[in-house]
Amino acid sequence: MSDSHTLNRSAAVASIGAALLLLLLKAWAAWSTGSTAMLGSLADTTLDLVASCATLAGVWVAAMPADDQHRFGHGKAEAIAALFQIVLISISALGIAARAVEQFVAGGRTEAAADGIGVSVVAIVVTLTLLAWQRHVIRRTGSLAIQTDNVHYQSDLMLNLAVIAALALDQLAGWRHADPLFGLGIAAWLGWGAWTASQQVLEQLMDHEWPAEKKDRLLAVLARNPDITGVHDMRTRTSGNRDFVQFHVWVDPEMSVRQAHRVMDDIEARLQAEFPDTEILIHPDPEGLVDEEGPASEDVLPHTCDIADHLASQPRDSA
């Protein structure tokens, strides 16, 4: 546990350090070249730094245990931090697009292409080094936060290559519209990234249900328990790095409270083995009792049993 925390912290510090170094280099390159594409890359690196700090803060708060004022924990702190990043990304995308349009209309040219290209090459080397360390940490700890950061920095490679292409086409090939066009492309990429991330954030803030495949896996575990005859009123959600699930199960109406408690403990142990970091709430009902209305009253277990039988009948991949 301690080693995992140390590795995750080292990856976060490395991410912040790399962003600080690249921020200084790209600020100088954007000033010396006047490139909109480089300005876009600078904005993305600035967001990398803010994102790394905000993610670190969000993960730290989300990891805090539940207290009297936050009985479900602090998991949504990660989503709030991500929402803050999305606002910054959107503002930056609009600013870069406006600068690109202005440069396109005015017909401005870039300068000192060699400086900009050199900085972009350094950025690629630094990013590749960071990605290699992050992949090592992910293999050791499986950290979701570091995985997300890793994906984001992979996209930075494409941005730096776009800057090199824009400067080369402008200065070496004489295509004066290359830089603003690449700037618009970077702005569009940032906007698309903000839109995609916003969908995930809103799903978590709105307590979106688990994906169907994940729910089917959970119900397949329940279907293997012979002491329950049905499952209904199932509700699932995710908050930060923790999952929550609650449901009602039908049991033999003649079962004693002690026996029912044993069955619930057994179900919880099986689910925890398959779904760690999940808070589980189970309510036992006498078989056939329906105290809900609408879809919540429907038994979802038979359908899952059919799925489990179907999957069991399929030939296994020899690989």
C-alpha positions in Angstrom: 0.0 0.0 0.0 2.8 2.4 1.0 4.8 1.6 -2.2 1.7 2.2 -4.4 1.1 5.6 -2.8 4.8 6.5 -3.3 4.8 5.4 -6.9 1.6 7.3 -7.7 2.9 10.4 -6.0 6.2 10.2 -7.9 4.2 10.0 -11.2 2.1 13.0 -10.2 5.2 15.0 -9.3 6.9 14.0 -12.5 3.9 15.1 -14.5 3.9 18.5 -12.7 7.7 18.9 -13.2 7.5 18.1 -16.9 4.6 20.5 -17.4 6.6 23.3 -15.7 9.6 22.7 -17.8 7.7 22.6 -21.1 5.6 25.7 -20.0 8.8 27.8 -19.7 10.2 26.5 -23.0 7.0 27.0 -25.0 6.3 30.4 -23.5 9.7 31.5 -24.9 9.1 29.8 -28.2 5.6 31.3 -28.6 7.1 34.8 -28.0 10.0 34.3 -30.4 8.1 32.7 -33.2 4.7 34.4 -33.0 3.2 31.1 -34.0 -0.5 30.4 -33.3 0.2 26.7 -33.4 2.9 27.1 -30.7 0.5 29.3 -28.7 -2.0 26.5 -28.8 0.7 24.0 -27.7 1.6 26.5 -24.9 -2.1 26.7 -23.8 -2.3 22.9 -23.8 0.8 22.7 -21.6 -0.6 25.3 -19.2 -3.7 23.2 -19.0 -1.5 20.1 -18.4 0.0 21.8 -15.4 -3.4 23.0 -14.0 -4.9 19.6 -14.7 -2.1 17.8 -12.9 -2.4 20.0 -9.9 -6.2 19.9 -9.9 -6.2 16.1 -10.4 -3.7 15.7 -7.5 -5.9 17.8 -5.3 -9.1 16.1 -6.4 -7.7 12.6 -5.8 -6.3 13.7 -2.4 -9.7 15.0 -1.3 -11.5 12.0 -2.9 -9.3 9.6 -0.9 -10.4 11.2 2.4 -12.6 8.8 4.5 -16.3 9.5 5.0 -17.1 11.8 7.8 -20.2 13.0 9.6 -20.9 15.7 6.9 -20.0 13.4 4.0 -21.3 10.0 4.8 -20.8 8.7 1.2 -17.2 9.9 1.1 -15.6 12.6 -1.0 -15.4 10.8 -4.3 -17.1 13.5 -6.4 -14.1 15.8 -5.7 -12.5 14.3 -8.7 -15.4 15.2 -10.9 -15.4 18.7 -9.6 -11.7 19.1 -10.3 -12.3 17.7 -13.8 -15.2 20.2 -14.4 -12.8 23.0 -13.5 -10.3 21.8 -16.1 -13.0 21.5 -18.7 -13.9 25.2 -18.2 -10.3 26.2 -18.6 -9.9 24.0 -21.8 -13.0 25.6 -23.4 -11.9 29.1 -22.7 -8.4 28.4 -24.1 -9.8 26.7 -27.2 -11.9 29.8 -28.0 -9.0 32.1 -27.4 -6.7 30.1 -29.7 -9.4 30.0 -32.4 -9.9 33.8 -32.2 -6.1 34.3 -32.5 -5.9 31.9 -35.5 -8.7 33.7 -37.3 -7.1 37.1 -36.7 -3.7 35.8 -38.0 -5.4 34.2 -41.0 -7.2 37.5 -42.0 -4.1 39.7 -41.3 -1.8 37.3 -43.1 0.8 37.3 -40.4 3.9 35.1 -40.7 5.8 33.2 -38.1 9.5 33.8 -37.2 12.4 31.8 -35.8 11.1 28.5 -36.9 14.2 26.7 -35.8 13.6 27.8 -32.2 10.0 26.6 -32.3 10.9 23.3 -33.9 13.8 22.8 -31.4 11.5 23.4 -28.4 8.9 21.0 -29.8 11.5 18.3 -30.3 12.6 18.8 -26.6 8.9 18.6 -25.6 8.5 15.3 -27.4 11.6 13.8 -25.7 10.4 15.0 -22.3 6.8 13.7 -22.9 8.1 10.3 -24.1 10.2 10.0 -20.9 7.2 10.9 -18.7 5.0 8.4 -20.5 7.5 5.6 -20.0 7.6 6.3 -16.2 3.8 6.6 -16.0 3.4 3.2 -17.8 5.8 1.7 -15.2 3.7 3.1 -12.4 0.4 2.0 -14.0 1.7 -1.6 -14.3 2.7 -1.6 -10.6 -0.3 0.2 -9.1 -3.2 0.3 -11.6 -3.9 3.9 -10.7 -6.9 5.3 -12.6 -5.7 8.9 -12.1 -2.2 8.1 -13.6 -3.9 6.2 -16.5 -6.0 9.3 -17.3 -2.9 11.5 -17.1 -1.0 9.1 -19.4 -3.7 9.2 -22.1 -3.7 13.0 -22.0 0.1 13.3 -22.4 -0.1 10.8 -25.3 -2.2 13.4 -27.2 0.5 16.0 -26.4 2.8 14.2 -28.8 0.4 14.9 -31.7 0.2 18.6 -30.7 4.0 19.0 -30.7 4.2 17.3 -34.1 1.5 19.7 -35.4 3.5 22.6 -34.3 6.6 21.3 -36.1 4.6 20.8 -39.3 3.0 24.3 -39.1 6.4 26.0 -38.6 8.0 24.0 -41.3 5.3 24.6 -43.8 5.2 28.3 -43.0 8.9 29.0 -43.0 10.3 26.4 -45.3 7.5 25.8 -47.8 6.2 29.3 -47.8 2.6 28.3 -47.0 1.6 31.4 -45.0 -1.8 30.0 -43.9 -0.3 26.8 -42.4 0.2 28.2 -38.9 -3.3 29.6 -38.4 -4.9 26.5 -39.9 -3.0 24.3 -37.6 -3.9 26.7 -34.8 -7.6 26.2 -35.6 -7.0 22.4 -35.7 -5.5 22.5 -32.2 -8.4 24.7 -30.9 -10.9 22.2 -32.4 -9.0 19.3 -30.8 -9.0 21.0 -27.4 -12.8 21.7 -27.8 -13.5 18.1 -28.7 -11.5 16.9 -25.7 -13.4 19.3 -23.4 -16.7 18.0 -24.8 -15.8 14.3 -24.4 -14.5 14.8 -20.8 -17.7 16.8 -19.9 -19.8 13.8 -20.8 -17.9 11.6 -18.3 -18.0 14.3 -15.6 -21.7 14.9 -16.0 -22.4 11.1 -15.8 -20.7 10.9 -12.5 -22.2 14.1 -11.0 -25.7 12.9 -12.1 -25.2 9.4 -10.6 -25.4 7.7 -14.0 -26.0 3.9 -13.8 -23.1 1.4 -14.4 -22.6 0.2 -18.0 -24.9 -2.8 -18.8 -22.0 -5.2 -19.1 -20.7 -4.3 -15.6 -24.2 -4.8 -14.1 -24.6 -8.1 -15.9 -21.3 -9.3 -14.4 -22.6 -8.3 -10.9 -25.9 -10.1 -11.5 -24.0 -13.2 -12.7 -22.3 -13.4 -9.4 -25.6 -13.1 -7.6 -27.1 -15.8 -9.8 -24.6 -18.3 -8.4 -26.0 -18.0 -4.9 -28.7 -20.7 -4.3 -30.2 -18.9 -1.3 -31.7 -16.0 -3.3 -34.5 -16.4 -5.8 -34.7 -12.9 -7.3 -33.1 -9.5 -7.4 -35.0 -6.2 -7.9 -34.8 -2.4 -7.3 -31.1 -2.4 -8.2 -29.4 1.0 -8.2 -25.7 1.7 -9.1 -23.5 4.8 -9.4 -19.9 5.8 -9.3 -18.2 8.5 -7.2 -14.5 9.2 -7.8 -12.7 5.8 -7.6 -15.5 4.2 -5.6 -18.6 2.4 -6.9 -21.9 2.1 -5.1 -24.6 -0.5 -5.6 -27.8 -1.3 -3.6 -30.5 -3.8 -4.3 -33.3 -6.0 -2.9 -33.1 -9.8 -2.9 -35.8 -12.4 -2.4 -35.1 -15.1 0.1 -37.1 -18.0 1.7 -39.8 -16.3 3.9 -39.2 -19.0 6.6 -35.5 -18.0 6.9 -34.5 -16.7 10.3 -32.9 -13.3 10.7 -29.6 -15.0 11.6 -29.7 -17.1 8.4 -30.7 -14.1 6.2 -27.8 -12.2 7.7 -25.4 -15.0 6.9 -26.7 -15.0 3.3 -26.2 -11.3 3.0 -22.6 -11.6 4.3 -21.9 -14.3 1.8 -23.3 -12.2 -1.1 -21.3 -9.2 0.0 -18.0 -11.3 0.2 -18.5 -12.7 -3.3 -19.2 -9.3 -4.7 -16.3 -7.6 -2.9 -13.9 -10.2 -4.4 -15.2 -9.4 -7.9 -15.8 -5.6 -7.4 -13.3 -4.2 -4.9 -13.7 -0.6 -3.8 -17.4 -0.9 -4.0 -19.9 0.0 -1.3 -22.7 -2.6 -1.2 -26.1 -2.2 0.4 -28.4 -5.3 0.4 -32.0 -5.4 1.5 -33.6 -8.9 2.0 -37.3 -9.4 1.2 -39.5 -12.5 1.7 -39.8 -14.3 -1.7 -42.6 -12.8 -3.8 -42.9 -9.5 -1.8 -43.1 -6.5 -4.0 -43.1 -3.1 -2.3 -42.0 -1.0 -5.2 -43.7 0.1 -8.4 -42.7 0.2 -12.0 -39.3 -1.1 -13.3 -38.0 -1.3 -9.7 -40.3 -4.2 -8.9 -39.1 -6.3 -11.8 -36.9 -9.3 -11.1 -33.6 -8.9 -13.0 -32.1 -12.2 -12.0 -33.7 -14.6 -14.5 -32.5 -12.6 -17.5 -29.0 -12.6 -16.1 -29.1 -16.4 -15.6 -29.9 -16.8 -19.2 -26.9 -14.6 -20.1 -24.7 -16.6 -17.9 -25.9 -19.9 -19.4 -25.3 -18.5 -22.9 -21.8 -17.4 -22.1 -21.0 -20.7 -20.4 -22.1 -22.6 -23.6 -19.8 -20.6 -25.9 -16.4 -22.1 -26.8 -13.5 -20.5 -25.1 -10.8 -18.8 -27.0 -7.7 -21.0 -27.1 -5.5 -17.9 -26.9 
